[in-house]
């Protein structure tokens, strides 16, 4: 995800998908996602297909179908710290809402990114 110059988060083309049992791959993929995230990208002129890359990556045709059984962990990096924030799935109309009291912040290199993400994913609703 990247933030546009209007402050909206959009898919930046990198979709994280890997087997939950492959923690080392998850570590690498989370790092890749964080490194590809940018601020101040051009705001899209149209939002018609903005979520299409995610739908294609997961083999579904609609956001409603995608949301039926999905869980999400928001991951944010600020300097040398990374925060993992559990979310609650409120369906296709409201999306994922953060559960602020289920936030785990670590220092880079302190713990495995994959293990931390998976622990937080278990707390997501």
Secondary structure by P-SEA (a helix, b strand, c coil): cccccccccccccbbbbbbccaaaaaaaaaaaaaaaccccccccccccccaaaaaaaaccccccccccbbbbbbbbbcccbbbbbbbbbcccccccccccccbbbbccccccaaaaaaaaaaacc
